[in-house]
Amino acid sequence: MVTSGGDVVLGQLQERWFQAVNSLARTTPQWHGPARLFAEYGVVLFAGLLLLSWWQARRGGDLRRVAASLWAPVGALIALGVNQLLVAAFAEPRPYTVLPGVLVLVHRSSDFSFPSDHAVMAGAVAAGVLLVHRRLGAVVVALALLMAFTRVYVGAHFPLDVVAGLVVGAAVALASYILVRPLVVRLLPALARTPVRVLLTSAAPRGV
């Protein structure tokens, strides 16, 4: 665990894992550009996948899927909020603040490292989309794993930071949807009979 002094979770073990990935980054300069681009701006792609998930659910007319697609971005925001509490509690330093001479491919952030916000976002979006579409969800899961890896590859996080981030994001997204689903089940059929229906379905709604 981490103390208030800001120790690295699992200490030397994590540092060895990070150094292994950092060594890979040093020997693969051809990957630096794509990895940096995805690690920093991949969040835009995840936002687009959330939109695509909602659009496909809306076209299908299944209000259960629509409910899940509408909650997915909300669940991701809640997961990020919960993560801020964890980040402050663990106060783990970034790899480049405790390991000399590491290769860093992105801007050096001054905030703490564990768990990774990017991984939390990716895990939450992957879980949310999986509730709507299995095939699209499988693609988002693969992209979430890639996001986790690239955040370590570019030198921004230790491996456990991104693993914990994926778990936290997915767990909060799923748990929050389970909590709100009974309310949504009652609300969406009523909304489908109002002008808001255009946001819920482009077909005859099949109910919840």
C-alpha positions in Angstrom: 0.0 0.0 0.0 1.0 3.6 -0.2 1.7 5.9 2.7 1.0 9.6 3.0 4.6 10.1 1.9 3.7 9.0 -1.6 5.5 5.7 -2.0 5.2 3.6 -5.2 2.7 0.8 -4.9 4.6 -2.5 -4.7 7.8 -0.6 -4.9 10.7 -2.4 -6.6 8.4 -4.9 -8.4 6.5 -2.1 -10.1 9.7 -0.3 -11.0 11.1 -3.4 -12.7 7.9 -3.8 -14.7 8.0 -0.2 -15.7 11.7 -0.3 -16.7 11.0 -3.3 -18.9 8.4 -1.4 -20.8 10.6 1.7 -20.9 13.4 -0.3 -22.3 11.0 -1.5 -25.1 10.1 2.1 -25.8 13.8 3.0 -26.2 14.3 0.3 -28.8 11.1 1.0 -30.8 11.3 4.7 -31.9 9.0 3.9 -34.8 6.2 3.5 -32.3 6.8 6.7 -30.5 4.5 8.9 -32.6 1.5 6.6 -32.7 1.8 5.8 -29.0 2.1 9.4 -28.0 -0.9 10.4 -30.1 -3.1 7.6 -28.7 -1.9 8.0 -25.1 -2.7 11.8 -25.1 -5.7 12.1 -27.5 -7.2 8.6 -27.5 -9.9 10.0 -25.2 -11.5 11.5 -28.3 -11.8 8.1 -29.9 -13.5 6.7 -26.8 -15.9 9.6 -26.9 -16.7 8.8 -30.5 -17.3 5.1 -29.6 -19.8 6.2 -26.9 -21.6 8.2 -29.5 -21.6 5.3 -31.9 -22.9 2.9 -29.2 -25.8 5.3 -28.5 -26.5 5.7 -32.2 -26.7 1.9 -32.8 -28.9 1.4 -29.8 -31.2 4.1 -30.9 -31.5 2.6 -34.4 -32.4 -0.7 -32.9 -35.3 0.6 -30.8 -34.5 -1.5 -27.8 -34.9 0.8 -24.8 -32.8 -1.4 -22.6 -29.8 -0.9 -24.8 -30.6 2.8 -25.2 -30.7 3.1 -21.4 -27.3 1.5 -21.1 -25.8 3.7 -23.9 -27.1 6.9 -22.3 -25.7 5.9 -18.9 -22.3 4.9 -20.3 -20.8 8.4 -20.4 -22.4 9.3 -17.0 -20.8 6.2 -15.5 -17.5 7.2 -16.9 -17.7 10.6 -15.4 -18.7 9.1 -12.0 -15.7 6.7 -12.3 -13.4 9.6 -12.9 -14.8 11.4 -9.9 -14.3 8.4 -7.6 -10.8 8.0 -9.0 -9.8 11.5 -7.8 -10.4 10.4 -4.3 -8.2 7.4 -4.8 -5.5 9.4 -6.5 -5.4 11.8 -3.5 -5.4 9.0 -1.0 -2.5 7.0 -2.5 -0.5 10.1 -3.7 1.8 7.9 -5.7 4.6 9.8 -7.6 4.9 9.6 -11.3 7.7 7.2 -12.6 9.8 10.1 -13.9 9.9 11.7 -10.5 11.4 8.7 -8.7 13.4 6.9 -11.5 16.3 8.8 -13.0 16.9 8.8 -16.8 13.6 7.2 -17.9 12.3 7.9 -21.4 9.2 10.1 -21.3 7.3 10.8 -24.5 4.6 13.0 -23.2 4.2 16.2 -21.1 5.4 15.6 -17.5 2.3 16.0 -15.3 2.6 17.3 -11.7 -0.4 15.2 -10.4 -0.2 11.8 -8.8 0.0 8.5 -10.7 -2.2 5.8 -9.1 -4.7 4.9 -10.5 -4.5 6.3 -14.0 -7.3 8.6 -15.1 -6.9 7.6 -18.7 -7.2 3.9 -17.8 -10.2 4.6 -15.6 -11.9 6.4 -18.5 -11.1 3.5 -20.9 -12.3 0.8 -18.5 -15.5 2.7 -17.8 -16.3 3.2 -21.5 -15.4 -0.4 -22.3 -17.8 -1.7 -19.6 -20.5 0.8 -20.7 -20.3 -0.2 -24.4 -20.3 -3.9 -23.5 -23.7 -3.4 -21.9 -25.0 -2.2 -25.2 -23.2 -4.1 -28.0 -21.0 -7.2 -27.5 -19.0 -6.8 -30.7 -18.4 -3.1 -30.4 -17.7 -3.6 -26.7 -15.0 -6.2 -27.6 -13.4 -3.6 -29.8 -13.5 -1.0 -27.0 -12.1 -3.5 -24.5 -9.1 -4.1 -26.9 -8.6 -0.3 -27.2 -8.8 0.1 -23.4 -6.0 -2.4 -23.0 -4.0 -0.6 -25.6 -4.6 2.7 -23.8 -3.4 1.1 -20.6 -0.2 -0.1 -22.3 0.6 3.1 -24.1 0.3 5.1 -20.8 3.1 3.0 -19.5 5.0 2.9 -22.8 5.1 6.7 -23.0 6.5 6.9 -19.4 3.4 8.4 -17.7 2.5 5.6 -15.4 3.6 2.4 -13.6 1.9 -0.8 -14.8 -0.2 -1.2 -11.7 -1.6 2.3 -12.1 -3.2 1.4 -15.4 -4.4 -2.1 -14.2 -6.1 -0.6 -11.2 -7.5 2.2 -13.4 -9.2 -0.3 -15.8 -10.7 -2.2 -12.8 -11.9 0.9 -11.0 -13.4 2.3 -14.2 -15.2 -0.8 -15.2 -16.4 -1.6 -11.6 -17.8 1.9 -11.0 -19.5 2.1 -14.4 -21.2 -1.3 -13.9 -22.1 -0.7 -10.3 -23.6 2.7 -11.0 -25.7 1.4 -13.9 -27.0 -1.5 -11.7 -28.1 1.1 -9.1 -29.9 3.4 -11.6 -31.4 0.7 -13.9 -34.7 0.3 -12.0 -35.3 4.0 -12.3 -34.4 4.1 -16.0 -36.6 1.1 -16.7 -39.6 3.1 -15.5 -38.6 6.4 -17.0 -37.6 5.6 -20.6 -40.9 4.2 -21.8 -42.7 7.3 -20.6 -40.0 9.5 -22.3 -40.4 7.5 -25.5 -43.9 8.9 -25.8 -42.7 12.5 -25.7 -40.7 14.7 -28.2 -37.6 13.3 -26.5 -38.3 10.1 -28.3 -36.0 11.2 -31.2 -33.1 10.8 -28.8 -34.2 7.3 -27.7 -35.2 5.5 -30.8 -35.7 5.8 -34.5 -37.8 2.7 -34.6 -41.0 1.6 -32.9 -39.8 1.1 -29.3 -39.9 -2.5 -28.1 -40.1 -1.6 -24.4 -37.8 -2.3 -21.5 
